[in-house]
């Protein structure tokens, strides 16, 4: 039996995108549904349209580049935003996994998978871009020093952001904060 790879791509249960220089060159139906838009509106667009801010898009690109260079793959949980539709602008947690087709030039071309986590992890607090980054790293189990190194900020600055997150989520300690972040 012949396999129709285009049909498999289009009907995959997760969002899929092919990229070139951080722009979307193709995507499937699930990605469009997830972000509340159409394939025609996404093709040719920078991935920046899927991020809550230009700053987060730029910092994420800079952060993942060395990892893609080293291993060829990257994965994290991050807050993205809906592009169109009735939920336009809504922030939601998304698991993103990607593979660079050329490790030497990681953003040149890639394959990206997006999984909407909003059903099990809703965004309950209004967070700044940096708070979203710190929260994502806390959920990965990184220490303040590791987060600071990853984000090129001091560990004391990370601790300030963590304290803000604890206030916003009404968490009593770091473990409670992580549990509340995971729950939304």
LINQUI-V5914 format. One record per pair of residues at least 24 apart in sequence whose ideal C-beta (glycine too) atoms are under 7 Angstrom apart, sorted by the first residue. I is the first residue (numbers start at 1). GAP is how many residues later the second one is. D is the distance in whole Angstrom. If there is no record, write none. Layout:
I&GAP&D / I&GAP&D
This chain:
14&99&5 / 14&100&7 / 14&101&5 / 15&98&7 / 15&99&4 / 16&97&6 / 17&95&5 / 18&93&6 / 19&28&7 / 19&90&7 / 19&91&5 / 19&93&6 / 20&88&7 / 20&89&5 / 21&86&6 / 21&87&6 / 22&24&6 / 22&25&5 / 22&39&6 / 22&85&5 / 31&83&6 / 34&80&6 / 34&82&5 / 35&47&6 / 35&48&5 / 36&46&4 / 36&47&6 / 36&48&5 / 36&49&3 / 36&51&5 / 36&52&6 / 37&46&4 / 37&47&4 / 41&43&7 / 49&34&6 / 50&30&5 / 50&31&7 / 50&33&7 / 51&29&6 / 51&30&7 / 52&27&6 / 52&29&5 / 52&39&6 / 52&77&6 / 53&76&5 / 55&74&5 / 56&73&5 / 56&76&7 / 59&74&7 / 61&46&7 / 63&87&7 / 65&41&5 / 65&42&7 / 68&32&4 / 68&35&7 / 68&38&3 / 69&34&6 / 69&37&6 / 72&27&6 / 72&28&5 / 72&31&5 / 73&25&7 / 73&26&5 / 74&24&5 / 76&60&6 / 76&64&7 / 77&40&7 / 77&59&6 / 77&62&6 / 78&58&5 / 79&44&6 / 79&53&5 / 91&32&5 / 92&24&6 / 92&26&4 / 92&31&6 / 93&24&4 / 93&25&6 / 93&28&4 / 93&30&6 / 121&61&6 / 121&62&7 / 121&63&5 / 122&62&4 / 123&61&7 / 124&60&5 / 125&43&4 / 125&44&6 / 130&31&6 / 131&30&6 / 131&33&6 / 131&34&6 / 134&24&6 / 134&27&4 / 134&28&6 / 134&31&7 / 135&30&6 / 135&46&5 / 138&24&7 / 138&39&7 / 138&40&6 / 138&43&6 / 139&39&6 / 139&42&5 / 139&43&6
